[in-house]
């Protein structure tokens, strides 16, 4: 018998029929003798609808300002998960499973005060553990908790994944199963490279890099939590037929686990990519202490996420060119911030270009193998793909290229590292 947290995303609970299918997956684990908690997202599209209502309300009311109270935003948007948790509890009861719904505040799952983008402070798992030990399935509304002001707080987009992993850690679960519309983590996006392979195991560090670099399978914060608390996490498909799965065997899908569990470590595990990057270059900036803070401080205050940073010093050391990337959607705001700080930064010119892509090579085996970067550069060169910027870490190489070459670059790198071989 194991203690399991199961998480189902929006597409898995998109309508009543799919919620019934989820109930069958849960019953399979209960019938196998496991203690089970379930974390659910809102039904597919519902969160977007609720957010739209909140954003439109000031206009409909004739308000002069489009701004709204983030606490009321949370009160509205959190209702999507509350509906799903109640419906799934009803579906489970209808097929003979003892279940009850839980909202974040009932656990309680406590957060900080950052409404609409809260972070989890603590979870008291004692009551959940007690109910699960009695055979009751806890159906928990993901994405939400209770803030210090005693009001509902939401965790930001993708927060249900984070809820699930955090709850798994709080109840000392043997594993956390993330059910989604894909059947695991692949070596790259199968829509770009049909030869992409599903990975049996991925180390926490690799998954964290892949999630932050554009892979949409898991939310970054959920992977961070899983790594810190060593929560073994399976990425699985909710569209597998429950009757075809052996509840006593290893779950189908991809296991996200500690590096020590992976016996044969590949040099490269996968190729990730992020489209819609924009490049900003400041030319001939005076090279002096504090200039980087003068550039990136105001951008941080404007909540602009800066990614790749490259700096080139002039031969005499008096001037520097600074290049960095931001999301396409933040380019106009970034340029306005840089212009406002021109007097303090003291640059001669600013250049920008949208529509770029960051392609990344990820693998824990890179730590002990030389020549991985050179292989990537040579392969892209042979395809006529120009590299605009490069950043590296112990287990990652990220390369900035023109957006038009995205698919060619992904397929080229996937092939050159042998990821298309079974």
Secondary structure by P-SEA (a helix, b strand, c coil): cbbbbbbbcccccccaaaaaaaaaaaaaaaaacccbbbbbccccaaaaaaaaaaaacccccccccccccaaaaaaaaaaaaaaaaaaaaaaaaaaccbbbbbccccccccccccccccccccccaaaaaaaaaacccccccccccccccccccccccaaaaaaaaaaaaaacccbbbbbccccccccccccccccbbbbccccaaaaaaaaaaccccccaaaaaaaaaaccccccccccccccccccccccccccccccccccccccccccccccbbbbbbbcccccccaaaaaaaaaaaaacccccbbbbbbcccccbbbbbbcccccaaaaaaaaaaaacccccccccccccbbbbbbbbccccccccaaaaaaaaaaaaaccccccccccccbbbbbccccaaaaaaaaaaaaaccccc
